[in-house]
């Protein structure tokens, strides 16, 4: 049985998730639960377990809801994500360089 994105995510986010991923990882499920309770959250899990996506998806969901309710968002910083440089480098490589190669485009630096 496939576990889908938690039902409290906006339907747009749920559809996006379903079109790209199968089951959330344990790190994501536990991270989302803590983040959505408003807790300061440190997700300690192996590389590739979806920590970055867990953090950003919750923030994107909240910003999407606010934008829909208020007709837009203020021009201000709302999300700060701290990542070790080695992990950030790996994420950039995976999400930009590899996708660029698949699409035939190279990432811009």
Order of alpha helices (4+ residues) and beta strands (2+ residues): alpha-alpha-alpha-alpha-alpha
